[in-house]
Amino acid sequence: MTDPRRRVPRTDTLLADPRLAAAARRLGPGLVRRAVTEAQERVRRGELAPESAADAAAGALPPAATTLVPVLNATGVVIHTNLGRAPLSTAAREALLAAAGPTDVEFDLAAGGRARRGRGALAALAEAVPEAGAVHLTNNNAAALVLAATVLAQGRDIVLSRGEMVEIGDGFRLPDLLRSTGARLREVGTTNRTHLADYRDALGPETGCVLKIHPSNFTTTGFVSAVPVAQLATLGVPVVHDIGSGLLRPHPALPGEPDAATSLADGADLVTASADKLLGGPQAGLLLGHRELVERLARHPLARALRVDKLTLAALEATLRGPATPVEQALTACPDRLAARADALAATLRGEGVDAQAQPGQARVGGGGAPEAVLPSAVVALPAALALPLRAGRPALVGRVHGDRLLLDLRTVPEADDGALLDAVRAVARPAPPART
Ligand SMILES: *Cc1c(COP(=O)(O)O)cnc(C)c1O
């Protein structure tokens, strides 16, 4: 009998396999060639029969041409930055898919000429917040702050409270970001208390603007005081308010969270926010404010470097005009309904021999806002040993490990995904019987 290593199937023979040929058209030739080369290597090492090489290569193909893995977020953190912040609504997903080809993002189909880029998304935002004279969009809120600081305070002073010098995550600090524009920071007040007089004493001919930053990822309690926008608006200099989370109007479930409409009504000249936190949309920066100021921002050369792409515009418009977002549904889900789902899921899994219990849980809004808010929830508790295999699944299922249990929090899992959650657990808790040969 010939040594199997001599009978390594040829690359073109393997690539002619209908599954591999179809995959090359779908995923691109590079990923398919890599799977083929790996299968040939295994044959060469004697680990794989030559006639199984095509099967092995087909089985090793990645499911998509991206290494990003879809995740079921059962962490109980509604806006999980490491999991891509807000999950998009179905309407937003459809909109961005529809915009993926050529689209009239800055073309007037009726007139046959150029049109204002992103006019649909801008109109939807302006309609949602009529308190704003005009609106503009950037790549994210950090970009919105850079644009505002550049236009209002390059070479001049930004006056802000010492209690609002915020690190937003991954080592990025807003004061450093603001200084990178060539603005100087004038810190006023103390860590715990800042008064209107502190701001007033710092104003002068060098003042570019006053900036109020919402501490969206921490709270201070005790002997504390901050100056509300309505008072800052009496100072006679432009007031910029970074509200962070992107609520457009007050939210009944999150009474402590600032919102754009209230801030503008209180006299802020410009509000900046993220679109992918509580607003529940794609990553983008929102700028809302006085018409003349917003137009200056939109015309600044830097605006071109910070502009949003057509996919973002499509998804944002659909978020603003569409049905309740997954974030909104997670925030407002009824605890009794969550408990009923947890009971049903745990009972199903127990019926299949899995060690699973339903328990009450506590979900959180996450880095996107309302750091102290606790949202009553329900979890399915599993053995903690399942955490790693569940994260290795496709889709990956990510929960929270607590002691020797893995808690799957249902507040952050859309009800429509309960079946996918069950399948994910079944796939690792009951290994398939060995394949017959
Ligand atoms: C999240 C946040 C930012 C940063 O926003 P990105 O959209 O991530 O750039 C800035 N300021 C505040 C107050 C925030 O909460």
The ligand as an ORCA input file, in Angstrom:
! r2SCAN-3c Opt
* xyz 0 1
  C     -19.440     57.751     25.621
  C     -19.114     59.180     25.867
  C     -18.237     59.880     25.039
  C     -17.556     59.213     23.870
  O     -18.490     58.957     22.877
  P     -18.099     58.060     21.592
  O     -19.357     58.082     20.783
  O     -17.699     56.737     22.088
  O     -16.972     58.779     20.904
  C     -17.999     61.206     25.295
  N     -18.590     61.820     26.342
  C     -19.430     61.170     27.176
  C     -20.034     61.919     28.303
  C     -19.724     59.841     26.964
  O     -20.560     59.200     27.787
*
